[in-house]
């Protein structure tokens, strides 16, 4: 057997009895009291199918519901919110894709073929007038550095360069050197 001794510190505290506190007393049951059976009898309202559950959760507004109904409505609300969120995300994604497609169409309109290839190096178009004039053979242009005597090819080239300079002066105005 265990011997229970009070804690030494608690043994030092004196106990007092207050006249203002009344301790509860055991209640006496009437002689006609019968204990409840472990299983309840079937409902007397005639609804034996078990679908209608007792609604014992009552809100402040007076609405009563069974906990299973509350859980089912919460699950339905959560599913509805998830569906709305997915719809909103899909709408935003479609809107962003539409913006990207419009921007791509505008870029293709400004520079057709630019976005359709991997290489992005621009090269100027080469002159083809020498090939067409010589009947299919390419005639190399004379270079000023190749000629030592300043022949007619060199003079025509310098005249052509001077004509280009005059054209630029006419287009942009004469810009004098200072």
C-alpha positions, 0 to 999 in steps of 0.5 A: 500500500502507498502511504500518502503524505502531504508535501512539506510546504503544503503542510505548513499552510493552515486551512480555514473554513469560510462561512460564505462558501457552501460546498455542493451536496449530493442530490437525492433522486426520486423513487420513480427515476429510471436509467436510460437504456444504452440504445434509443428507441426508433423515432416516433415522428415516422422518419426512420430512414436516417437522412434527417439528422437532429439539428442541434447546432444553433447559430445566433440568428436562430438557424439550426443545422447538424454538424455534417451539414455544416461540414458539407456546406464548408466543403462545397464553399471551398470547392466553389472558391477553388473553381472561381480561383482557377477561372480567374487564373485562366482568364488572366493567363488568356489575357496575358497570352493575347497581349503577347500574341498582339505584340508578336503580330506587331513585331512581325508586321514591322519586321516580317521574317525577323522572328521566324529565324534563329540568326538575327544578324542583318546584312545589307543587300548587295548590288547586282547591277554589275552582273546584270550589265555584263550578261551574267558575269561579275565585273570587279569594281576598280580600286583606287589603290590598284592603279598606279598611273591614274588611268581612266578607271581611277578618274571615273571612280573619283568623279563618282565619289565627288558626285556622291559628295555633291548629292550629300551636300544638296541633301543636307546643306553645305557644311563647312569645315571650321 
